[in-house]
Amino acid sequence: MGAEEIAIEDEDEADIVEWYEARPVTVSTAVATGAVVTAFALGVLTGVGALALMGWLDD
């Protein structure tokens, strides 16, 4: 059975798909800012840790 053989018998069945549509995600400004700041801080800590580890391994 190929895609060209599939036919929609009832046009009303397409409305069911709209029921399953996900709600848009809403995040407050404070939560979004906290997530960005946390990600930046973790990146900085990872970079500093990697540099410290490379310096420790060179000795």
C-alpha positions in Angstrom: 0.0 0.0 0.0 1.7 3.2 -1.1 1.1 6.7 0.0 -1.0 7.4 -3.2 -3.4 4.6 -2.2 -4.3 6.2 1.2 -7.4 8.3 1.0 -9.1 10.2 3.7 -12.7 9.0 3.7 -14.1 11.5 6.2 -12.9 15.2 6.3 -14.0 15.5 10.0 -11.2 13.2 11.1 -8.6 15.9 10.5 -10.1 17.9 13.4 -8.9 15.2 15.8 -5.3 16.2 15.1 -6.0 19.7 16.4 -7.0 18.2 19.7 -3.6 16.7 20.1 -1.8 19.9 19.3 0.5 20.9 22.2 0.1 24.2 24.1 2.8 26.7 23.5 5.4 26.7 26.3 5.3 29.8 28.4 8.2 30.7 30.7 8.4 33.8 32.8 11.2 36.4 32.2 12.8 35.6 35.6 13.0 31.9 34.8 14.4 32.5 31.3 17.0 34.9 32.7 18.0 32.4 35.4 18.4 29.7 32.9 20.7 31.8 30.7 22.8 33.0 33.7 23.1 29.5 35.0 24.2 28.1 31.6 26.8 30.9 31.3 28.1 30.2 34.8 28.4 26.5 34.1 30.2 27.3 30.9 32.7 29.6 32.7 33.3 27.0 35.4 33.9 24.3 32.8 36.4 26.5 31.0 38.2 27.4 34.2 38.2 23.8 35.3 39.6 22.6 32.0 42.3 25.2 32.0 43.2 24.3 35.6 43.3 20.6 34.8 45.6 21.3 31.7 47.9 23.3 33.9 48.0 20.6 36.6 48.7 17.9 34.0 51.5 19.9 32.4 53.5 19.8 35.7 
